[in-house]
Amino acid sequence: MNKRVKMLLIDIVIAAVLLALDQYTKYLAINHLKNRPALVLIDGVLELQYLENRGSAFGMLQNQKFIILFVGIVFLAVIIFFLFRMPLQKKYNIVHILLSVVIAGGIGNMVDRFRFDYVVDFISFVLINYPIFNVADCYIVVAMIILFLLFVFVFKEKDLEFLSFKQNRCGGMK
C-alpha cells in the first residue's frame, strides 16, 4: 500500500471514529436532555441544554437547510481535494489529522440536517452567554484554530505551495 493511500485511510478512520462519537453524544442529548430542564454541570458556567438549531453557526440562516448543506458539501469537497494534493512529508501529518477532524465535524452536523432538518446542540457556556453548540462544532472550531496557528506561525510560505494552482514551467506543481 502506498503512503498516500495509507494516509487517506488514516484520515477516514479518524473522521469515522470522531463522527461516531459526535452522533453518540447527540443520541444521548436527545434521549436525556430533550423536553427536560438544563442539566447543570458547573453552576453559572456550564450546562447541558437541548436545542434544535435550524440555522448555521450562531443561528444564522434559519430554516435555510439546502443553502447550508450546499455550502457544507462544497467546503468538504475542497478539504478532500487538498487532502489529495497534500505532500507526503511527515510535517503534514498534523494537517491531515486536523482536516480529518474538520471533516468529522462537518459531516456530523450534515447528518443531523439530513435526518432531522436541524442540528442537535446541547453544550451551553452560560458564564459568557455563548450560543449552544455540540461536539461536532468543537471539532471544527478547535481544528480550525490550530490550523490557523500552524499556517501563521509554523509553516513557511514554501511549505504551503501545494495549495497554489500555479504551475511551474515544466507543467508540474510548484
C-alpha positions as MATLAB code, in Angstrom:
seq = 'MNKRVKMLLIDIVIAAVLLALDQYTKYLAINHLKNRPALVLIDGVLELQYLENRGSAFGMLQNQKFIILFVGIVFLAVIIFFLFRMPLQKKYNIVHILLSVVIAGGIGNMVDRFRFDYVVDFISFVLINYPIFNVADCYIVVAMIILFLLFVFVFKEKDLEFLSFKQNRCGGMK';
ca = [
       0.000    0.000    0.000;
       1.487    3.340   -0.978;
       1.920    6.153    1.524;
      -0.853    8.378    0.079;
      -3.445    5.598    0.316;
      -2.290    4.768    3.845;
      -2.577    8.430    4.912;
      -6.038    8.766    3.381;
      -7.183    5.581    5.140;
      -5.952    7.025    8.429;
      -7.902   10.214    7.633;
     -11.049    8.147    7.032;
     -10.622    6.195   10.278;
     -10.090    9.393   12.310;
     -13.121   11.062   10.745;
     -15.292    7.941   11.195;
     -14.389    7.500   14.877;
     -14.983   11.178   15.643;
     -18.235   11.157   13.649;
     -19.454    8.157   15.654;
     -18.568    9.949   18.909;
     -20.419   13.090   17.787;
     -23.517   11.132   16.796;
     -23.451    9.194   20.067;
     -23.344   12.417   22.111;
     -26.292   13.754   20.108;
     -28.169   10.488   20.679;
     -27.567   10.914   24.411;
     -28.707   14.548   24.240;
     -31.946   13.573   22.507;
     -32.669   10.770   24.978;
     -31.631   12.513   28.200;
     -31.999   16.266   27.634;
     -34.904   16.802   25.215;
     -38.006   18.228   26.894;
     -36.179   18.485   30.212;
     -34.641   21.386   32.115;
     -30.956   22.095   31.596;
     -28.536   19.790   33.386;
     -26.171   21.999   35.366;
     -22.602   20.688   35.322;
     -20.886   23.744   36.819;
     -23.327   26.232   38.324;
     -23.289   29.511   36.430;
     -20.673   28.220   33.973;
     -21.571   25.052   32.045;
     -24.877   23.349   31.346;
     -26.216   20.674   29.039;
     -29.340   22.067   27.405;
     -31.117   20.545   24.411;
     -31.619   22.808   21.383;
     -32.738   22.154   17.812;
     -30.668   24.523   15.659;
     -32.312   25.101   12.276;
     -29.653   27.604   11.241;
     -25.897   27.594   10.811;
     -23.211   28.987   13.134;
     -24.673   31.273   15.804;
     -28.175   30.528   14.483;
     -27.670   32.413   11.198;
     -29.559   31.332    8.053;
     -32.534   29.944    9.974;
     -34.510   27.328    8.001;
     -32.118   27.511    5.028;
     -31.296   23.775    5.066;
     -30.398   23.461    1.378;
     -28.116   26.503    1.332;
     -26.355   25.310    4.494;
     -25.978   21.774    3.106;
     -24.716   23.051   -0.247;
     -22.082   25.270    1.380;
     -21.089   22.400    3.684;
     -20.711   19.934    0.812;
     -18.606   22.404   -1.194;
     -16.435   23.104    1.869;
     -15.917   19.360    2.483;
     -15.102   18.786   -1.198;
     -12.422   21.491   -1.036;
     -10.913   19.923    2.101;
     -10.870   16.475    0.477;
      -9.304   17.950   -2.669;
      -6.463   19.438   -0.595;
      -6.006   16.171    1.319;
      -5.292   14.512   -2.027;
      -2.857   17.296   -3.031;
      -1.014   17.469    0.258;
       2.655   16.462    0.183;
       3.541   13.188    1.855;
       6.234   14.565    4.173;
       5.815   13.847    7.873;
       5.412   17.541    8.752;
       1.996   17.496    7.027;
       0.618   14.597    9.115;
      -0.808   17.032   11.681;
      -2.607   18.883    8.877;
      -4.111   15.588    7.695;
      -5.340   14.848   11.201;
      -6.792   18.318   11.728;
      -8.575   18.288    8.361;
      -9.995   14.865    9.248;
     -11.322   16.387   12.465;
     -12.956   19.220   10.488;
     -14.477   16.681    8.096;
     -15.913   14.708   11.028;
     -17.500   17.855   12.442;
     -18.925   18.937    9.108;
     -20.376   15.529    8.336;
     -21.702   15.200   11.900;
     -23.803   18.330   11.515;
     -24.835   17.372    7.953;
     -26.091   14.007    9.186;
     -28.359   15.855   11.619;
     -29.679   18.134    8.870;
     -30.486   15.161    6.648;
     -32.064   13.146    9.495;
     -33.911   15.826   11.427;
     -33.835   19.061    9.373;
     -31.920   20.637   12.265;
     -28.692   20.165   14.208;
     -28.812   18.858   17.767;
     -26.963   21.274   20.065;
     -26.595   20.767   23.795;
     -23.449   22.332   25.297;
     -24.071   25.716   26.881;
     -21.468   28.062   28.399;
     -23.847   30.187   30.429;
     -20.995   32.160   32.008;
     -20.440   34.114   28.799;
     -23.906   33.581   27.272;
     -22.317   31.789   24.295;
     -24.622   30.110   21.726;
     -25.414   26.472   22.477;
     -23.234   24.088   20.434;
     -22.290   20.412   20.070;
     -19.262   18.124   19.811;
     -19.054   18.495   16.000;
     -18.853   22.265   16.419;
     -15.984   21.769   18.883;
     -14.148   19.632   16.330;
     -14.458   22.306   13.653;
     -13.567   25.305   15.816;
     -10.613   23.751   17.640;
      -9.130   22.171   14.490;
      -9.501   25.403   12.504;
      -7.836   27.456   15.242;
      -4.904   25.034   15.365;
      -4.646   25.010   11.555;
      -4.641   28.804   11.527;
      -1.869   28.897   14.132;
       0.165   26.323   12.197;
      -0.200   28.214    8.923;
       0.702   31.536   10.540;
       3.491   30.532   12.940;
       4.894   27.136   11.903;
       4.660   26.555    8.176;
       6.653   28.751    5.844;
       5.332   30.058    2.533;
       7.168   27.345    0.601;
       5.540   24.673    2.808;
       2.136   25.810    1.553;
       2.929   25.950   -2.156;
       0.893   22.768   -2.661;
      -2.204   24.930   -2.050;
      -1.400   27.021   -5.140;
      -2.916   26.327   -8.527;
       0.082   27.897  -10.251;
       2.271   25.556  -12.212;
       5.973   25.808  -12.907;
       7.446   25.923  -16.428;
       7.756   22.145  -16.589;
       3.974   21.806  -16.223;
       4.147   20.251  -12.758;
       3.056   21.576   -9.407;
       5.352   24.033   -7.664;
];
